[in-house]
Each structure stands twice: as structure tokens, then as C-alpha cells.
Amino acid sequence: MNEDLQPAERITQLEDSRYAAMLGKDIGTLERLLDDKLIYMHSSGVVDTKSSYIEGLSTGGWDYQQIDRSDVRIEISRDVALVFGKLSIRMKTRGVLKAFSTRALVVWQRGESGWTLLAVHSGAIPESQ
């Protein structure tokens, strides 16, 4: 991927790669994109680290079927990028099909080796909205 891109373009590219990796269970890509200090707060309140998140994907605990993103806004301040957005997700969780919508905040940080995903925090959107 091209490091000469503007930061917002680079973050968009990284987000596209991350979601494709989640859908395709591309563990190698996620290993590169996710920071070792990752905190992933799911809309259910469950919290994962990098290793527990990757384990959940690789063992089939989560099987993403479809992820649609909308209302995406990227804010960058020096070496931190905040990505705000709405997600509509269809997935199997331990074999049970679920469909839900969330609002999410994703935090990327730029270090010596490039941008890595540091945090995800999502909150469920009630079905009535």
C-alpha cells in the first residue's frame, strides 16, 4: 500500500483492508494491521485484545457474512486518526446468525512501522432507530 497517500486516504485504504480481512478471515492481514495493544470493545460489551480477537475469527467464534459502512468521518490529528461511522453487520456468532447495527469509533495510530489499529469502541443502535 502506498505510504505517499494523504493520511485520510491512507486510513480509508487501511479500513477497507481491515474489513475485507474480517470478512475473508485473513489472519495475516489482521496481524499486520492490529496493534499489539489493541482494545476491541464490541457493541455487546465484550472486550477483546489483539490475540483474543484473532482467535475468535480463526476458530469460527465470529463469522462475518456482510459489513456495510455508512456515515464515515475521518479526523486526523498528527499521528492519531479517528474513524467514526455506522455499521450494519450480518454474522454468525458461535453458529447463530445475527444482524445488527452499531455506531463505532476506531482509533489508528502512526508509529515507526506505519499505521496500526489501536482501539475499536462500538455501541448498538436500537432497532427502532
Contact map, one row per residue, 1 for C-alpha under 8 A:
111000000000000000000000000000000000000000000000000000000000000000000000000000000000000000000000000000000000000000000000000000000
111110000100000000000000000000000000000000000000000000000000000000000000000000000000000000000000000000000000000000000000000000000
111110000100000000000000000000000000000000000000000000000000000000000000000000000000000000000000000000000000000000000000000000000
011111000000000000000000000000000000000000000000000000000000000000000000000000000000000000000000000000000000000000000000000000000
011111101100000000000000000000000000000000000000000000000000000000000000000000000000000000000000000000000000000000000000000000000
000111111100000000000000000000000000000000000000000000000000000000000000000000000000000000000000000000000000000000000000000000000
000011111110000000000000000000000000000000000000000000000000000000000000000100000000000000000000000000000000000000000000000000000
000001111111000000000000000000000000000000000000000000000000000000000000011100000000000000000000000000000000000000000000000000000
000011111111100000000000000000000000000000000000000000000000000000000000000000000000000000000000000000000000000000000000000000000
011011111111110000000000000000000000000000000000000000000000000000000000000000000000000000000000000000000000000000000000000000000
000000111111111000000000000000000000000000000000000000000000000000000000000000001000000000000000000000000001000000000000000000000
000000011111111100000000000000000000000000000000000000000000000000000000000000000000000000000000000000000000000000000000000000000
000000001111111110000000000000000000000000000000000000000000000000000000000000000000000000000000000000000000000000000000000000000
000000000111111111000000000000001000000000000000000000000000000000000000000000000000000000000000000000000000000000000000000000000
000000000011111111100000000000000000000000000000000000000000000000000000000000000000000000000000000000000000000000000000000000000
000000000001111111110000000000000000000000000000000000000000000000000000000000000000000000000000000000000000000000000000000000000
000000000000111111111000000010000000000000000000000000000000000000000000000000000000000000000000000000000000000000000000000000000
000000000000011111111100000011001000000000000000000000000000000000000000000000000000000000000000000000000000000000000000000000000
000000000000001111111110000000000000000000000000000000000000000000100000000000000000000000000000000000000000000000000000000000000
000000000000000111111111010000000000000000000000000000000000000000000000000000000000000000000000000000000000000000000000000000000
000000000000000011111111111011000000000000000000000000000000000000000000000000000000000000000000000000000000000000000000000000000
000000000000000001111111110001000000000000000000000000001000000100000000000000000000000000000000000000000000000000000000000000000
000000000000000000111111110000000000000000000000000000000000001111100000000000000000000000000000000000000000000000000000000000000
000000000000000000011111110000000000000000000000000000000000000000000000000000000000000000000000000000000000000000000000000000000
000000000000000000001111111000000000000000000000000000001100000000000000000000000000000000000000000000000000000000000000000000000
000000000000000000011111111111000000000000000000000000000000000000000000000000000000000000000000000000000000000000000000000000000
000000000000000000001000111111100000000000000000000001001100000000000000000000000000000000000000000000000000000000000000000000000
000000000000000000000000011111110000000000000000000000000000000000000000000000000000000000000000000000000000000000000000000000000
000000000000000011001000011111111000000000000000000000000000000000000000000000000000000000000000000000000000000000000000000000000
000000000000000001001100011111111100000000000000000001000000000000000000000000000000000000000000000000000000000000000000000000000
000000000000000000000000001111111100000000000000000001000000000000000000000000000000000000000000000000000000000000000000000000000
000000000000000000000000000111111110000000000000000000000000000000000000000000000000000000000000000000000000000000010000000000000
000000000000010001000000000011111110000000000000000000000000000000000000000000000000000000000000000000000000000000111000000000000
000000000000000000000000000001111111010000000000010000000000000000000000000000000000000000000000000000000000000000011100000000000
000000000000000000000000000000011111110000000000010000000000000000000000000000000000000000000000000000000000000000011100000000000
000000000000000000000000000000000111110000000000010000000000000000000000000000000000000000000000000000000000000000000100000000000
000000000000000000000000000000000011111000000000110000000000000000000000000000000000000000000000000000000000000000000100000000000
000000000000000000000000000000000111111100000001110000000000000000000000000000000000000000000000000000000000000000001110000000000
000000000000000000000000000000000000111110000011110000000000000000000000000000000000000000000000000000000000000000000111000000000
000000000000000000000000000000000000011111000011110010000000000000000000000000000000000000000000000000000000000000000011100000000
000000000000000000000000000000000000001111101111000000000000000000000000000000000000000000000000000000000000000000000011110000000
000000000000000000000000000000000000000111111111000000000000000000000000000000000000000000000000000000000000000000000001111000000
000000000000000000000000000000000000000011111100000000000000000000000000000000000000000000000000000001000000000000000000111100000
000000000000000000000000000000000000000001111100000000000000000000000000000000000000000000000000000000000000000000000000001100000
000000000000000000000000000000000000000011111110000000000000000000000000000000000000000000000000000000000000000000000000000000000
000000000000000000000000000000000000000011111111000000000000000000000000000000000000000000000000000000000000000000000000000000000
000000000000000000000000000000000000001111001111100000000000000000000000000000000000000000000000000000000000000000000000000000000
000000000000000000000000000000000000011111000111111110000000000000000000000000000000000000000000000000000000000000000000000000000
000000000000000000000000000000000000111100000011111110000000000000000000000000000000000000000000000000000000000000000000000000000
000000000000000000000000000000000111111100000001111111000000000000000000000000000000000000000000000000000000000000000000000000000
000000000000000000000000000000000000000000000001111111100000000000000000000000000000000000000000000000000000000000000000000000000
000000000000000000000000000000000000000000000001111111110000000000000000000000000000000000000000000000000000000000000000000000000
000000000000000000000000000000000000000100000001111111111000000000000000000000000000000000000000000000000000000000000000000000000
000000000000000000000000001001100000000000000000011111111100000000000000000000000000000000000000000000000000000000000000000000000
000000000000000000000000000000000000000000000000001111111110000000000000000000000000000000000000000000000000000000000000000000000
000000000000000000000000000000000000000000000000000111111111110000000000000000000000000000000000000000000000000000000000000000000
000000000000000000000100101000000000000000000000000011111111111000000000000000000000000000000000000000000000000000000000000000000
000000000000000000000000101000000000000000000000000001111111100000000000000000000000000000000000000000000000000000000000000000000
000000000000000000000000000000000000000000000000000000111111110000000000000000000000000000000000000000000000000000000000000000000
000000000000000000000000000000000000000000000000000000011111111000000000000000000000000000001100000000000000000000000000000000000
000000000000000000000000000000000000000000000000000000011111111000000000000000000000000000011110000000000000000000000000000000000
000000000000000000000000000000000000000000000000000000011011111100000000000000000000000000111100000000000000000000000000000000000
000000000000000000000010000000000000000000000000000000001001111110000000000000000000000000111000000000000000000000000000000000000
000000000000000000000110000000000000000000000000000000000000011111100000000000000000000011110000000000000000000000000000000000000
000000000000000000000010000000000000000000000000000000000000001111100000000000000000000011110000000000000000000000000000000000000
000000000000000000000010000000000000000000000000000000000000000111110000000000000000000111100000000000000000000000000000000000000
000000000000000000100010000000000000000000000000000000000000000111111000000000000000001111000000000000000000000000000000000000000
000000000000000000000000000000000000000000000000000000000000000001111100000000000000001110000000000000000000000000000000000000000
000000000000000000000000000000000000000000000000000000000000000000111111000000000000111100000000000000000000000000000000000000000
000000000000000000000000000000000000000000000000000000000000000000011111000000000000111000000000000000000000000000000000000000000
000000000000000000000000000000000000000000000000000000000000000000001111100000000001110000000000000000000000000000000000000000000
000000000000000000000000000000000000000000000000000000000000000000001111110000000011110000000000000000000000000000000000000000000
000000000000000000000000000000000000000000000000000000000000000000000011111000000011100000000000000000000000000000000000000000000
000000010000000000000000000000000000000000000000000000000000000000000001111100001111000000000000000000000000000000000000000000000
000000010000000000000000000000000000000000000000000000000000000000000000111110001110000000000000000000000000000000000000000000000
000000110000000000000000000000000000000000000000000000000000000000000000011111111100000000000000000000000000000000000000000000000
000000000000000000000000000000000000000000000000000000000000000000000000001111111000000000000000000000000000000000000000000000000
000000000000000000000000000000000000000000000000000000000000000000000000000111111000000000000000000000000000000000000000000000000
000000000000000000000000000000000000000000000000000000000000000000000000000111111000000000000000000000000000111000000000000000000
000000000000000000000000000000000000000000000000000000000000000000000000000111111100000000000000000000000011110000000000000000000
000000000010000000000000000000000000000000000000000000000000000000000000011111111110000000000000000000000011100000000000000000000
000000000000000000000000000000000000000000000000000000000000000000000000011100011111000000000000000000001111000000000000000000000
000000000000000000000000000000000000000000000000000000000000000000000001111000001111100000000000000000011110000000000000000000000
000000000000000000000000000000000000000000000000000000000000000000000011110000000111110000000000000000111100000000000000000000000
000000000000000000000000000000000000000000000000000000000000000000001111100000000011111000000000000000111000000000000000000000000
000000000000000000000000000000000000000000000000000000000000000000001111000000000001111100000000000011110000000000000000000000000
000000000000000000000000000000000000000000000000000000000000000000111100000000000000111110000000000011110000000000000000000000000
000000000000000000000000000000000000000000000000000000000000000001111000000000000000011111000000001111000000000000000000000000000
000000000000000000000000000000000000000000000000000000000000000111110000000000000000001111100000011110000000000000000000000000000
000000000000000000000000000000000000000000000000000000000000000111100000000000000000000111110000111100000000000000000000000000000
000000000000000000000000000000000000000000000000000000000000011111000000000000000000000011111000111000000000000000000000000000000
000000000000000000000000000000000000000000000000000000000000111110000000000000000000000001111111110000000000000000000000000000000
000000000000000000000000000000000000000000000000000000000001111000000000000000000000000000111111110000000000000000000000000000000
000000000000000000000000000000000000000000000000000000000001110000000000000000000000000000011111000000000000000000000000000000000
000000000000000000000000000000000000000000000000000000000000100000000000000000000000000000011111100000000000000000000000000000000
000000000000000000000000000000000000000000000000000000000000000000000000000000000000000000011111110000000000000000000000000000000
000000000000000000000000000000000000000000000000000000000000000000000000000000000000000001111011111000000000000000000000000000000
000000000000000000000000000000000000000000000000000000000000000000000000000000000000000011111001111100000000000000000000000000000
000000000000000000000000000000000000000000000000000000000000000000000000000000000000000111100000111110000000000000000000000000000
000000000000000000000000000000000000000000000000000000000000000000000000000000000000000111000000011111000000000000000000000110100
000000000000000000000000000000000000000000000000000000000000000000000000000000000000011110000000001111100000000000000000000111100
000000000000000000000000000000000000000000100000000000000000000000000000000000000000011100000000000111110000000000000000011110000
000000000000000000000000000000000000000000000000000000000000000000000000000000000001111000000000000011111000000000000000011110000
000000000000000000000000000000000000000000000000000000000000000000000000000000000011111000000000000001111100000000000001111000000
000000000000000000000000000000000000000000000000000000000000000000000000000000000111100000000000000000111110000000000001110000000
000000000000000000000000000000000000000000000000000000000000000000000000000000000111000000000000000000011111000000001111100000000
000000000000000000000000000000000000000000000000000000000000000000000000000000011110000000000000000000001111100000001111000000000
000000000010000000000000000000000000000000000000000000000000000000000000000000011100000000000000000000000111110000111110000000000
000000000000000000000000000000000000000000000000000000000000000000000000000000111000000000000000000000000011111000111100000000000
000000000000000000000000000000000000000000000000000000000000000000000000000000110000000000000000000000000001111111110000000000000
000000000000000000000000000000000000000000000000000000000000000000000000000000100000000000000000000000000000111111110000000000000
000000000000000000000000000000000000000000000000000000000000000000000000000000000000000000000000000000000000011111000000000000000
000000000000000000000000000000000000000000000000000000000000000000000000000000000000000000000000000000000000011111100000000000000
000000000000000000000000000000000000000000000000000000000000000000000000000000000000000000000000000000000000011111110000000000000
000000000000000000000000000000001000000000000000000000000000000000000000000000000000000000000000000000000001111011111000000000000
000000000000000000000000000000011110000000000000000000000000000000000000000000000000000000000000000000000001111001111100000000000
000000000000000000000000000000001110010000000000000000000000000000000000000000000000000000000000000000000111100000111111000000000
000000000000000000000000000000000111111000000000000000000000000000000000000000000000000000000000000000000111100000011111000000000
000000000000000000000000000000000000011110000000000000000000000000000000000000000000000000000000000000000111000000001111100000000
000000000000000000000000000000000000001111000000000000000000000000000000000000000000000000000000000000011110000000001111110000000
000000000000000000000000000000000000000111100000000000000000000000000000000000000000000000000000000000011100000000000011111000000
000000000000000000000000000000000000000011100000000000000000000000000000000000000000000000000000000001111000000000000001111100000
000000000000000000000000000000000000000001110000000000000000000000000000000000000000000000000000000001110000000000000000111110000
000000000000000000000000000000000000000000110000000000000000000000000000000000000000000000000000000111100000000000000000011111000
000000000000000000000000000000000000000000000000000000000000000000000000000000000000000000000000000111100000000000000000001111101
000000000000000000000000000000000000000000000000000000000000000000000000000000000000000000000000000010000000000000000000000111111
000000000000000000000000000000000000000000000000000000000000000000000000000000000000000000000000000110000000000000000000000011111
000000000000000000000000000000000000000000000000000000000000000000000000000000000000000000000000000000000000000000000000000001111
000000000000000000000000000000000000000000000000000000000000000000000000000000000000000000000000000000000000000000000000000011111
